[in-house]
Amino acid sequence: MLTVSEARERILSRFQATAKETLALIECANRVLAADIVAPHDLPLFNNSSMDGFAIRADDSAEADASSVTLSVVADIPAGSAPNVTLAKGQAARIMTGAQIPEGADAVIPVEDTDFSSQAAGTLAPKTVSFTKHIKPGDNVRSRGIDLHEGDIVLHKGRRLKPQDMGLLAMLGIANVEVHKKPRVALFSSGDELIDVDAPLTAGKIHDSNSYVMKALLQNAGVDVMALGVAKDNRESVDALLQKTVNEELDLIISSAGVSVGAFDFVKEAIESQGRLDFWRVHMRPGKPLAFGEYQGKPFIGLPGNPVSAFVGFEVFVRPVLEKLSGQLDGSRHTVKVRCAELIESDGRESYLRATIREENGIQIAELTGHQGSGNLLSLVQAGALLIIPAGVKCVPVGQEVDAILL
């Protein structure tokens, strides 16, 4: 059996990033940048007010702490307008949040710190404004370029676009973005015991859960999913599903179940009939029966049938593949150090155990979520992390540090 790292490296060596395409910004959420984003201009593009208030010359407030200062209001500047006034000493301009600071002004005093109490929509600016607060140059002013400057690289290629990234691109006026094409993955489960989620349970049957877990994981990873359904435990049914992939443009075929050594496990046999398997067992727990190969030239990963084994196999092997296909450079789940709250026994395989994490005095403490059976999906729902017990380790004492993948 291959080690986990050997299997992962062998799988990843077969993939490369998808082609690039240019899309309208509105279509780019959760897509991966194929090129650096360079700022076309400063942000903000002009000095603007961070408050509703009055733009003033800061030195006009020098005496405000000792007595009230009154200034003449000579302009009214709403957001979106270009001020056409230059403030002289003793003058102020009413200004709204986001509006451009007029020439001559270098600070904004908030409206609530003045004697102008009327803030209802449509209220005209006062003739004068008084206040008793000293402010400094730059107070409540967002200066041009304070966020970024023209020519700055603001987002690097390989980054998966988050909602806040989309907002920044919009602020910069970047209407079209070069991204990697979404990977396209075919997905199926297998097993005579599996029935639809809305079908009544009868003797020996269980509801198909892997299809829902795997499809959700794929969609969250930014993948287009071709859902093939569930194959029965016979060669003809498996062949029929796999044949649906032949004329499709796919980056990967994923199955769950059918790749072990059971008398009714036909997926491995069907793959080998029109392709090959590079390997089909990995020295890990859960998830030892993991297969990798190709079917009619399309890469294939066969995950185990037990729900937790399939999930762990996805996180350890499939997610890195999807990140590489997507061109993503910053997405691998990072490990953290945690301290075990209990004695943990293992069988010597590299193990991924479900656990909750809590913090005590700045230390991350891990505790297993009940029994670790590979069919116990509830324990995975309750888990916040997968503890990684290295190969060859059969006992982890209380207080020992281990790596953990945060979910």
Secondary structure, 3 states (H helix, E strand, C coil): CECHHHHHHHHHCCCCCCCEEEEEHHHCCCCEECCCEECCCCECCCCEECCCEEEECHHHHCCCCCCCEEEEEEEEECCCCCCCCECCCCEEEEECCCCECCECCCEEEEHHHECCCCCCCCCCCCCEEEECCCCCCCCCEECCCCCECCCCEEECCCCECCHHHHHHHHHCCCCEEEEECCCEEEEEEECCCEECCCCCCCCCCEECCHHHHHHHHHHHCCCEEEEEEEECCCHHHHHHHHHCCCCCCCCEEEEECCCCCCCCCCHHHHHHHCEEEEECCECEECCCCCEEEEECCEEEEEECCCHHHHHHHHHHHHHHHHHHHHCCCCCCCCEEEEEECCCEECCCCEEEEEEEEEEECCEEEEEECCCCCCCCHHHHHHCCEEEEECCCCCEECCCCEEEEEEC
